[in-house]
């Protein structure tokens, strides 16, 4: 009887723990590298825009 009560109590905890691990694994494998890539793209875009503004190119000036 105690074994049955323990499995009822701890089985949802194990399921939630696995879901949390899967979510963290997905975040680390896909979302985090994507954010790093997009952040580097924004950095490159900012540097290029700054360079063109310093160069005096009016096409890239913002109002």
QUIKA-V287546 format. One record per backbone hydrogen bond with DSSP energy under -1.0 kcal/mol. CO is the residue of the C=O (numbers start at 1). NH is the residue of the N-H. Records with the same first field share a line. If there is no record, write none. Layout:
CO: NH + NH
This chain:
1: 5
2: 6
3: 7
4: 8
5: 9
6: 10
7: 11
10: 14
11: 15
12: 16
13: 17
14: 18
15: 19
16: 20
17: 21
18: 22
19: 23
20: 24
21: 25
22: 26
23: 27
24: 28
25: 29
26: 30 + 31
27: 32
30: 34
31: 35
32: 36
33: 37
34: 38
35: 39
36: 40
37: 41
38: 42
39: 43
40: 44
41: 45
42: 46
43: 47
44: 48
45: 49
46: 50
47: 51
48: 52
49: 53
50: 54
51: 55
52: 57
58: 61
